């Protein structure tokens, strides 16, 4: 996953109603775990996972 938003809330679940775990930033890359039906992406962050909106992140090839 490549983060495209400048400062993006990475949340406990796939919607804005979930609490914020951390903030990720434009240009950072994370392993993509899954995509929810609503388009939010689950990413590997530290020792756990978090969810980011598809408005601010996109799936990219590893080589990119």
N, CA, C and O atoms as a GROMACS GRO file, in nm:
protein
  256
    1UNK      N    1   0.084  -0.117   0.000
    1UNK     CA    2   0.000   0.000   0.000
    1UNK      C    3   0.088   0.123   0.000
    1UNK      O    4   0.187   0.130   0.073
    2UNK      N    5   0.052   0.219  -0.081
    2UNK     CA    6   0.119   0.348  -0.082
    2UNK      C    7   0.021   0.452  -0.028
    2UNK      O    8  -0.092   0.462  -0.076
    3UNK      N    9   0.064   0.528   0.069
    3UNK     CA   10  -0.021   0.631   0.127
    3UNK      C   11  -0.012   0.756   0.039
    3UNK      O   12   0.098   0.801   0.006
    4UNK      N   13  -0.127   0.810   0.002
    4UNK     CA   14  -0.129   0.928  -0.086
    4UNK      C   15  -0.173   1.055  -0.015
    4UNK      O   16  -0.141   1.165  -0.060
    5UNK      N   17  -0.244   1.041   0.096
    5UNK     CA   18  -0.284   1.159   0.173
    5UNK      C   19  -0.169   1.208   0.258
    5UNK      O   20  -0.083   1.128   0.296
    6UNK      N   21  -0.165   1.337   0.289
    6UNK     CA   22  -0.050   1.391   0.362
    6UNK      C   23  -0.038   1.334   0.503
    6UNK      O   24   0.070   1.289   0.541
    7UNK      N   25  -0.144   1.335   0.580
    7UNK     CA   26  -0.147   1.272   0.713
    7UNK      C   27  -0.279   1.198   0.724
    7UNK      O   28  -0.386   1.260   0.725
    8UNK      N   29  -0.273   1.067   0.732
    8UNK     CA   30  -0.393   0.983   0.724
    8UNK      C   31  -0.411   0.906   0.855
    8UNK      O   32  -0.317   0.843   0.904
    9UNK      N   33  -0.532   0.912   0.910
    9UNK     CA   34  -0.563   0.835   1.030
    9UNK      C   35  -0.572   0.687   0.995
    9UNK      O   36  -0.648   0.649   0.907
   10UNK      N   37  -0.493   0.605   1.064
   10UNK     CA   38  -0.500   0.460   1.050
   10UNK      C   39  -0.582   0.410   1.169
   10UNK      O   40  -0.545   0.430   1.284
   11UNK      N   41  -0.694   0.346   1.140
   11UNK     CA   42  -0.796   0.317   1.241
   11UNK      C   43  -0.805   0.169   1.281
   11UNK      O   44  -0.749   0.081   1.215
   12UNK      N   45  -0.878   0.146   1.391
   12UNK     CA   46  -0.898   0.012   1.444
   12UNK      C   47  -0.990  -0.073   1.356
   12UNK      O   48  -0.988  -0.196   1.365
   13UNK      N   49  -1.070  -0.010   1.272
   13UNK     CA   50  -1.163  -0.080   1.185
   13UNK      C   51  -1.186   0.000   1.057
   13UNK      O   52  -1.135   0.111   1.044
   14UNK      N   53  -1.262  -0.056   0.963
   14UNK     CA   54  -1.276   0.002   0.829
   14UNK      C   55  -1.384   0.109   0.815
   14UNK      O   56  -1.472   0.098   0.729
   15UNK      N   57  -1.378   0.212   0.899
   15UNK     CA   58  -1.471   0.325   0.890
   15UNK      C   59  -1.426   0.435   0.985
   15UNK      O   60  -1.347   0.410   1.076
   16UNK      N   61  -1.476   0.555   0.965
   16UNK     CA   62  -1.434   0.667   1.050
   16UNK      C   63  -1.488   0.657   1.192
   16UNK      O   64  -1.441   0.728   1.280
   17UNK      N   65  -1.584   0.570   1.216
   17UNK     CA   66  -1.637   0.550   1.350
   17UNK      C   67  -1.542   0.475   1.444
   17UNK      O   68  -1.564   0.473   1.565
   18UNK      N   69  -1.439   0.415   1.390
   18UNK     CA   70  -1.341   0.342   1.471
   18UNK      C   71  -1.232   0.437   1.519
   18UNK      O   72  -1.203   0.538   1.454
   19UNK      N   73  -1.173   0.406   1.633
   19UNK     CA   74  -1.068   0.490   1.689
   19UNK      C   75  -0.941   0.490   1.605
   19UNK      O   76  -0.915   0.398   1.528
   20UNK      N   77  -0.863   0.595   1.622
   20UNK     CA   78  -0.736   0.610   1.551
   20UNK      C   79  -0.626   0.539   1.627
   20UNK      O   80  -0.608   0.562   1.747
   21UNK      N   81  -0.551   0.452   1.558
   21UNK     CA   82  -0.436   0.382   1.618
   21UNK      C   83  -0.308   0.462   1.600
   21UNK      O   84  -0.226   0.472   1.691
   22UNK      N   85  -0.291   0.518   1.481
   22UNK     CA   86  -0.171   0.594   1.448
   22UNK      C   87  -0.199   0.681   1.328
   22UNK      O   88  -0.308   0.675   1.271
   23UNK      N   89  -0.104   0.761   1.289
   23UNK     CA   90  -0.116   0.844   1.169
   23UNK      C   91  -0.006   0.802   1.073
   23UNK      O   92   0.111   0.790   1.112
   24UNK      N   93  -0.042   0.780   0.947
   24UNK     CA   94   0.054   0.746   0.842
   24UNK      C   95   0.064   0.862   0.745
   24UNK      O   96  -0.027   0.946   0.739
   25UNK      N   97   0.173   0.868   0.670
   25UNK     CA   98   0.200   0.987   0.590
   25UNK      C   99   0.226   0.955   0.442
   25UNK      O  100   0.263   0.843   0.406
   26UNK      N  101   0.204   1.057   0.359
   26UNK     CA  102   0.224   1.044   0.214
   26UNK      C  103   0.362   0.988   0.183
   26UNK      O  104   0.462   1.029   0.242
   27UNK      N  105   0.365   0.894   0.089
   27UNK     CA  106   0.491   0.833   0.046
   27UNK      C  107   0.530   0.710   0.124
   27UNK      O  108   0.614   0.632   0.078
   28UNK      N  109   0.471   0.690   0.242
   28UNK     CA  110   0.503   0.568   0.319
   28UNK      C  111   0.435   0.449   0.256
   28UNK      O  112   0.330   0.462   0.192
   29UNK      N  113   0.496   0.332   0.274
   29UNK     CA  114   0.441   0.207   0.217
   29UNK      C  115   0.425   0.104   0.328
   29UNK      O  116   0.506   0.094   0.420
   30UNK      N  117   0.319   0.028   0.316
   30UNK     CA  118   0.285  -0.075   0.415
   30UNK      C  119   0.237  -0.200   0.342
   30UNK      O  120   0.186  -0.193   0.230
   31UNK      N  121   0.254  -0.314   0.406
   31UNK     CA  122   0.202  -0.439   0.349
   31UNK      C  123   0.049  -0.435   0.350
   31UNK      O  124  -0.012  -0.397   0.449
   32UNK      N  125  -0.010  -0.474   0.238
   32UNK     CA  126  -0.156  -0.479   0.224
   32UNK      C  127  -0.205  -0.614   0.274
   32UNK      O  128  -0.159  -0.718   0.229
   33UNK      N  129  -0.299  -0.612   0.368
   33UNK     CA  130  -0.352  -0.736   0.426
   33UNK      C  131  -0.484  -0.776   0.360
   33UNK      O  132  -0.503  -0.891   0.321
   34UNK      N  133  -0.575  -0.679   0.348
   34UNK     CA  134  -0.709  -0.708   0.294
   34UNK      C  135  -0.776  -0.577   0.253
   34UNK      O  136  -0.730  -0.468   0.286
   35UNK      N  137  -0.886  -0.592   0.180
   35UNK     CA  138  -0.970  -0.478   0.147
   35UNK      C  139  -1.113  -0.511   0.186
   35UNK      O  140  -1.166  -0.616   0.149
   36UNK      N  141  -1.175  -0.421   0.262
   36UNK     CA  142  -1.314  -0.440   0.306
   36UNK      C  143  -1.409  -0.409   0.190
   36UNK      O  144  -1.370  -0.346   0.091
   37UNK      N  145  -1.533  -0.452   0.202
   37UNK     CA  146  -1.633  -0.427   0.097
   37UNK      C  147  -1.654  -0.278   0.071
   37UNK      O  148  -1.690  -0.240  -0.040
   38UNK      N  149  -1.633  -0.196   0.173
   38UNK     CA  150  -1.652  -0.051   0.156
   38UNK      C  151  -1.529   0.018   0.099
   38UNK      O  152  -1.528   0.140   0.084
   39UNK      N  153  -1.424  -0.060   0.066
   39UNK     CA  154  -1.306  -0.005   0.002
   39UNK      C  155  -1.191   0.029   0.094
   39UNK      O  156  -1.081   0.060   0.047
   40UNK      N  157  -1.212   0.024   0.224
   40UNK     CA  158  -1.102   0.053   0.317
   40UNK      C  159  -1.000  -0.060   0.312
   40UNK      O  160  -1.035  -0.176   0.292
   41UNK      N  161  -0.872  -0.023   0.329
   41UNK     CA  162  -0.763  -0.120   0.322
   41UNK      C  163  -0.705  -0.148   0.460
   41UNK      O  164  -0.683  -0.056   0.539
   42UNK      N  165  -0.681  -0.275   0.487
   42UNK     CA  166  -0.613  -0.316   0.610
   42UNK      C  167  -0.464  -0.324   0.576
   42UNK      O  168  -0.424  -0.387   0.478
   43UNK      N  169  -0.382  -0.260   0.660
   43UNK     CA  170  -0.237  -0.259   0.639
   43UNK      C  171  -0.165  -0.310   0.764
   43UNK      O  172  -0.218  -0.304   0.874
   44UNK      N  173  -0.045  -0.361   0.743
   44UNK     CA  174   0.040  -0.403   0.855
   44UNK      C  175   0.114  -0.280   0.906
   44UNK      O  176   0.186  -0.214   0.831
   45UNK      N  177   0.095  -0.250   1.034
   45UNK     CA  178   0.161  -0.136   1.098
   45UNK      C  179   0.224  -0.185   1.228
   45UNK      O  180   0.154  -0.233   1.317
   46UNK      N  181   0.355  -0.172   1.238
   46UNK     CA  182   0.423  -0.220   1.359
   46UNK      C  183   0.397  -0.368   1.379
   46UNK      O  184   0.418  -0.448   1.287
   47UNK      N  185   0.352  -0.405   1.498
   47UNK     CA  186   0.323  -0.545   1.530
   47UNK      C  187   0.177  -0.581   1.506
   47UNK      O  188   0.135  -0.692   1.538
   48UNK      N  189   0.099  -0.490   1.450
   48UNK     CA  190  -0.043  -0.515   1.431
   48UNK      C  191  -0.092  -0.471   1.295
   48UNK      O  192  -0.017  -0.463   1.198
   49UNK      N  193  -0.222  -0.442   1.291
   49UNK     CA  194  -0.285  -0.396   1.168
   49UNK      C  195  -0.368  -0.272   1.195
   49UNK      O  196  -0.405  -0.244   1.309
   50UNK      N  197  -0.395  -0.199   1.089
   50UNK     CA  198  -0.480  -0.080   1.097
   50UNK      C  199  -0.550  -0.065   0.963
   50UNK      O  200  -0.511  -0.127   0.864
   51UNK      N  201  -0.653   0.019   0.960
   51UNK     CA  202  -0.732   0.040   0.840
   51UNK      C  203  -0.720   0.184   0.791
   51UNK      O  204  -0.724   0.277   0.871
   52UNK      N  205  -0.705   0.200   0.658
   52UNK     CA  206  -0.699   0.333   0.597
   52UNK      C  207  -0.800   0.340   0.483
   52UNK      O  208  -0.827   0.241   0.416
   53UNK      N  209  -0.855   0.459   0.462
   53UNK     CA  210  -0.953   0.480   0.356
   53UNK      C  211  -0.888   0.468   0.218
   53UNK      O  212  -0.774   0.509   0.198
   54UNK      N  213  -0.963   0.412   0.125
   54UNK     CA  214  -0.913   0.403  -0.012
   54UNK      C  215  -0.903   0.540  -0.079
   54UNK      O  216  -0.847   0.551  -0.188
   55UNK      N  217  -0.954   0.644  -0.016
   55UNK     CA  218  -0.939   0.781  -0.068
   55UNK      C  219  -0.796   0.831  -0.050
   55UNK      O  220  -0.752   0.922  -0.120
   56UNK      N  221  -0.722   0.770   0.044
   56UNK     CA  222  -0.589   0.819   0.079
   56UNK      C  223  -0.479   0.714   0.068
   56UNK      O  224  -0.367   0.737   0.114
   57UNK      N  225  -0.510   0.599   0.007
   57UNK     CA  226  -0.411   0.492  -0.008
   57UNK      C  227  -0.445   0.411  -0.132
   57UNK      O  228  -0.562   0.401  -0.171
   58UNK      N  229  -0.344   0.352  -0.192
   58UNK     CA  230  -0.368   0.268  -0.309
   58UNK      C  231  -0.277   0.147  -0.307
   58UNK      O  232  -0.164   0.152  -0.259
   59UNK      N  233  -0.329   0.037  -0.361
   59UNK     CA  234  -0.252  -0.085  -0.372
   59UNK      C  235  -0.150  -0.067  -0.487
   59UNK      O  236  -0.187  -0.027  -0.597
   60UNK      N  237  -0.024  -0.096  -0.459
   60UNK     CA  238   0.081  -0.085  -0.560
   60UNK      C  239   0.162  -0.214  -0.564
   60UNK      O  240   0.165  -0.290  -0.467
   61UNK      N  241   0.228  -0.238  -0.676
   61UNK     CA  242   0.318  -0.352  -0.688
   61UNK      C  243   0.436  -0.332  -0.595
   61UNK      O  244   0.475  -0.218  -0.567
   62UNK      N  245   0.494  -0.441  -0.548
   62UNK     CA  246   0.608  -0.434  -0.458
   62UNK      C  247   0.726  -0.362  -0.522
   62UNK      O  248   0.798  -0.290  -0.453
   63UNK      N  249   0.747  -0.379  -0.652
   63UNK     CA  250   0.860  -0.319  -0.720
   63UNK      C  251   0.849  -0.168  -0.734
   63UNK      O  252   0.950  -0.100  -0.755
   64UNK      N  253   0.728  -0.114  -0.724
   64UNK     CA  254   0.709   0.031  -0.746
   64UNK      C  255   0.763   0.112  -0.631
   64UNK      O  256   0.756   0.235  -0.634
   0.00000   0.00000   0.00000
